[in-house]
Amino acid sequence: MKLVHSILLMVALVLTGCASTQTESKFRSYSGPEVTALVLYKERRMMYLMHGSEVLKRYRFELGFEPTGHKQHEGDGRTPEGVYRIDRRNPNSRFHLSLGISYPNTQDRSAAAVLGLPPGGDIFIHGTPSALVRMVDWTAGCIAVTNDEMEEIYAMVQDGTIIAIYP
């Protein structure tokens, strides 16, 4: 009887192991050097994950539908420029995974107030739905990478990390 239980237990463990390898998780682990900053150049469409002065990874990205210039107000389709922080993460994003950027800051709010408009918000680095993979500058002001790249970035970048966005 003990032999039968042992065999059944082994079969169950093997089957459980097989089942878990069939469904890939979008959550990865990362044990490399700390990402101390993200540096983005909008015109070049390049994002660099930095550890001090060392480039750990680089990614191409898409922007908002009006990619030139600093975000002025809600709905303008621009991506902010300046120094912000990663301030939140969304594991259930409509865009696979996403990391929030601390826009708007005090200056952004003041500039939008002068225009009499809300500054907007909810600016993220996020993945790309399959229907939009070949689209150029399709976001409402966010920074979009592929879903596979977003999984790497999500694992590597911690809340509080500086993000510098240049023209």
N, C-alpha and C positions, 0 to 999 in steps of 0.2 A: 504494500500500500504506500509506504514511504517513497518507493521508487516511482510509482505512478504520479504522486504529488510533485516530486522533484522534476519529472519530465514535463508535467503540465505547467509548472512554474517557469521552467526554461522556455517552453514554447510561448507562453504568454509574454515573457520578457523580450524574446526575439521579435514577436509580432508587434509589440508596443514600440520597440526600437525602429522597426521598419515603418510603422505608421508615422512616427514623428519625423522621419527623414523625408517623407513624401510632401509635407507641407512646409515650405520655406517661410521663415520668419523675416519680417522686414527690419527686425531689430538686430543689429550686429554689436559685437563687442570690439573694443579698441584698447590696446595696452601699450601703445607707443608714446612718444614724447607728447607733452601737453601742448595743445593748440593755444597759443598766447594771444593771437590776433587773427582776424580775417581781414584781408586787404583786397578791395575790389576796384577795378578800373572799368568804368562803364563803357567808355568809347572802345576799348580793346575787348570788352566782354570777357575779362579774365578775373577769376577769384583765386586768391592764394591763401592757403591755410598755413600759418606761420608758427614756428617755435623760435621765439627771439628773432634773429635775422635769417634763420634757415627756413626755406620753403619745404613744407612736408608734402603738400598736395596742391595741384592746380586744376581748376575747372573752368570750362566755358559756360556761359549762361545767357538767358534771355531776360529782357526787362519789360517795363510797361510799354503801352502802345504809343507813348510820347517820351522816348528815352533820353532826349537831350535836356539838360538843366536840372536844377534842384526842385524837388517836390514843393509846390507852393500851397496847394489846398486839396481837399478831398475831390476826387474825380478827375484830376488833371492828367492821370496816366503816367506821371513821372515817378522815378525812384529817388528817394532822398540822397543827398550828398552830405558828407560830414562824418563825424565820429559818434557812434552809438554803441550800444551793448546788445548782446543776445540776452533777452529778458524772459523768454518763455519758450516752451516747446509743446507741440501738438502732435501726439501720436495717432490721433484720429482725424487728421487733416483731410479735406476733400482732395488735396493735392499730395497724397501718399503720406508724407511726413513733413513737418515744417518747424522752423525755428523763428521765433519772433524777434524783431528788431525794435529797439526802444524809441522809435519815432512815434509821435512828435516830442521834441524836447521844448524847453521854455522858449527858445528863439523861434522855433518852427510855429509854435502857438501864437506868438506875438506877430510874426510876419503874416500869418493867415488872418489874424484879427484886423490888421491894417486894411486888408482887402475886404473885410466883412464876411469872410467865409470860414468854414470849419477847416482845420488842418488835415483832417483825415487820420487814418491810423491803420492798424492791422497790416503792417508791412512785414513780410516774411521772406525767408529763403525757403523754397519748397520744391517738391517734385513736379512732374509734368504728366498730365493725363495722356493716355495713348493717342487720343484723337487730336492732340495739339503738338505732338512730338516734332513735326516738321515746320511748325509755325514760328515766325520771327516776331519777337517783342509783342507778346500776346497778353501779358499780365496787366493788372490794373495799377501796377507800381511796385510789384514784388520782384524778387530775383528767382528765376526758375532754372533748375538743373534737371538732369534725368533722374528717374526714381532710384536707379542703382547708385548714382552719385549721392543722392540725398540720404540714402541709407548710410553711406560712409561718413558724410558730413555730420549727420545726426549723432552717430556714435562718437565722433572725434571731438566735437565742439560742446563745451559745457556752458550752462547759463552763466552770465557775467562776463563772458569773453568779449573783448573789444572788437568792433567791426568798423573799419574805416572805408568809406565809399567815396571814391574820387571820380571826377568827370571822365 
